[in-house]
Amino acid sequence: MINHKRHKRLLKLLDEREHASVQQLMEWLSASAATVRRDISWLAAKNQLTRTRGGAQRLEQKKKSYTLSSETFQNNAQQNTAAKRAIARYATSMCNNGETIIINGGTTTFMMAEFLVEKQLKILTNSFLMAERLLVTSDNEIILPGGKVYREQNVILSPFENDVAQHHYAAKMFMGVYGLSILGLMEADPLLIQAEKRLIGQAEELVVLVDSSKFQRKAGLVLCGLNRVSTVITDTGASDSAVQLLEHYGVRVITVEPEAVDPRVVEASAMSSHDYAAVLESGTYHRHAGLNS
């Protein structure tokens, strides 16, 4: 294993386990004690881990000022995955080849990437992870807005009005939100509100992807009213009262049965482009067939 790949693997192991001995790292990395110690010394000098007696431990991360107040992509990706995947599959079935669509950043919308590989679409997305994934796995045309990258949420947001999004019209916009209530679609961060309102304005039909837990969540910011929403796709865990409320406001509601999720699908959602490309090359993931069974 070449140095940079081994270093990356070592840091990932520490992220998962917090600390490890030299002996453990030797086994996990298939490397000699001398190599592991050199790696630890090199990474410690780069301030990427902390050396300990007989091993290494994860470097404590300080909270960065550039993060949004909303929850991280990594955290959300582990929640309600069976429902999210079924919702994403149905949402993708609504896409017709040749259309221009918009997909906002989020864990449910990101799961659409697996099912979009066979489509021929023009896709505008503020999710750099989705853009990266689709460029690797599909022939879809991908458009990204300009702006600042927020790593923990895996989105690109621009505070400026003259964004590239204003030049693209879409038949449909697929989006996930923090919460959904009688007031409309709810978000937790003002910057998300600003950017997503511009995207909504470029789409004829707004399709909202929310697992049933989102009906219980409250936030202080309203993105838009229910009158702007065309369709809500949720899972069968949504209460009758929640469905009836949406239908009362003229929203089409589609409920889908949660489906079993291969753990590798969830793991793949957190992969970097380099790791994901390696998986593709190794044959673990097939572009046209999804994950191997």
N, C-alpha and C positions, 0 to 999 in steps of 0.2 A: 504494500500500500504506500503510495507516494505521500510525502510529508504533509501537504496541505489537506489532503483527504483524511489522513490519520488525525491531524490536529482537530479538524472539524468533527470527526467521529468522537474523539476524546471529550470535547466540549459538550457535545450532545449527550454523552453518557453522564457527565457531571450534572447537566441540567435535569436529567431524569432521576438521578440517584443522590445528588447533592455532594457526595464525597466518595472517594474510592482509594483503595490501596494500590501500590505499584503492582503487586501480584494480581489483583483483580483486573487492572488495566492491561497487563501482559496477556491475560487470557482473552479478554474482550477484543483486544486489538490485534491479537496474534503477533505480538512484537516482543522483542527481548527487553530485559530489565534496563539495559543501558539506553535503548531507544526510548523507552517510556520516560526515563528520568530526564533525558535530553529534551523530550517534548514538554514535560512539565516545566523545566527550567525556561525554555523558550517562551511558552505561553504565559508563565508568571512574569517574565520580563516585559511582555506586551500587555500586562495587566488584564489578562483574560481568565485567569484562575488564581487561586491562592494555594501556595505550597503548604503541605502539612508534614508532620513527621511520618514518613513511610508512605506518602501518597499526595493527593490533591483534593481540593474541594471547590465547589462552585463559587464564583465571585458574586457577592451580594450586589444586586442591581439597585441603583438609586432611581427613584422616580424621576422620569424625565419631564421637562416642562412642555415638550411639544406634543404630548399625548392628549387625545380627546378625553372628555369625561365619560364617554360611552364605554361599554365593556369590551374587552379584547376579543379579537377573532378566535384566538386559541381557546379561550375559555368557552365561548359560545359554540365552537365546533363540536364540543363534547356533549352538548345538551340536546336531548330529543332527536337524535340522529335518525331513528327509524321513521318518524313522522316527517322530518325535513326532506329526507331522500324521496319519499313517496310524493310529497308536494312538488319537489323539483322535477320529478319525472313527468308529472301531469302538466306542469307549466311548460315544459319543453314541447309537449305534444301540441300545444297551442301555436307553436311557431311554424310558419309556412315558408318554405324555401323562397329566396328572393326578397324577403322582407327586411326592413331595417328595424331593429329593436334596441331598446335600452335596458341594461341590467345594472342595478345599483350594487354596491358592495355589501356583503352580508353572508352569513354561513349557509342559509337556506338557498339563496340565489346562487351562491358559489357551487352548490351541488348540481346545478343545472349543467355545469361544464361537462360532466361525465356523459350526459345524454345529448349534448349539442354536437358531438363529434361527427355525426352523420348529416348534419344540416349544412345548408349553403345560405348563410345570412350575413348581413352587415350588422355588427354588434358594437354599440357604443357603451362602454362600461367604465365606471370610476374605480373598479376593483383591479388593481395591478396584478393580483394573484390570478384572478380569472383570465385576464388578458394573456398573461404568461402561459397559463395552462392551455388555453385554446390555440395559441400560436404553435404550441408543441404538438397538440393532438388532433387539430382539425384544419379544414381549409376555409373556415369562416374569415371574413374580413373584419379586423379588429380596429376600433378607434378609441383612443384614450384622451380624456380632457387634460389640459395643462393644470399645474398646481403643485401643491405640497404633498409629499407622501407621508402618510401617518402609518408607521410600521405596525403598531399593535392592532390596528383595525383593518390593515391591508387595503386602505382606500387612498385615492388621490382627490384632494379637495382644493378648489380655488376660491379665494375671497373676491375675485373680480367678476364683473358683469359680462365682460367681453370674452367669455370662454368659448372654446371650440364647439361646445354642445349647442350653442344657439344657431349654428349653421346646419344642424342635422334634424330632420323630421323623422319620427318613428311611428310605425303602426301601433306598437305596443311598448309599454314599459313594465318590466317585472321588478318588483322591489320588496324587500323585507323591511320591517320597522321594529322599533323598540316595543311598541304596544298599540293596541287598537281598542277604541271605546266609542261611546255615543258621540263624543266630540270629534272623532275622526282618527287619523293616523298620528301617533305620538312618537316623538323623538326626545332624546335626553341631552343633545348638544346643539347649541345655536349654529355652529359652523356646518353641521350636517343638514340642519334645516335650510340654511341659505343655499347650499350646493344642490340639494335634492329638489328644492322648489324649481330651480332652473331646469333640471332634467325632466320633471313632471310636465313642465310647460311645453316641452318638445314632443310629447307623445299624445296620440289620439285616444288610446285606451290604456288605463292604468290597472294592472293586475298585481294584487298584493299577496305575497306568500307569507303566511304566518302559521306556526304550529299553535295548537290550542292553548298553550301556556301564555301566549301573548295577550289573550283576552283578560288576563288577571293583572297585567302590569300597567302601572300608572307612571306618567312622566309629566313634567311641567310645561312641555312645549308641543303645540299642535302644528303638524306639518301641513295638513289639509283636511277639509271636511269629508264626510262620507259621500257627499254628492259628487265628488271628483273621482271616486273609485268605481270602476266598471265591474271587477270580479275579485273575489277573495277566495284563495285556495287554502284550505286548512285541513286538519285531520279529524277523524271521527271522535276525538276526545272533546271537541267543541260542544258546549252546552246548547240545548235547543233554544234557550232564550237569547244566546249570543247570535245564533244563526237567524232567528226571527227578527232580531233588531236590525241586522244588516239588510235583510230582505225588505223590511219595512221602508228602508231608505233607498230602495231600488237597486241594491247591490246583488249581483248574482253570486251565490255561494256554492262552492264545490268542496265536498268533503271526501278525503281519500283515506284508505286504510293504511296505517303505518306498516312498513315492510322491513323484513330482516336486513340488517346491514353487516356486510363483511367487515371485520375490524380493520382490514387493510384499506378500505375506502376512507374510514375516518382518519387513519394514520396518513394516508396520501394527502389529505387536505392541509396538513401541516408541513408538507415537504417543501423545501426550497426548489428552485428551478433545476439546480444541478443534481440534487438527489432524485428528483422526479425524472429527469432525462436519463439518469442511470437506470432507473426502474424500467423505463421504456426500452432501453437498449438491451436490458437483460431478458426481456420477454415476460416479466412478471405482470405487466399491464399491456393489454392489447387494445389498440386504438379502436377497432371496430367491434370488439366483443366485451369490453370492460375488463374487470379483474378476473383472473383465472379462478376457477372453482377448485 
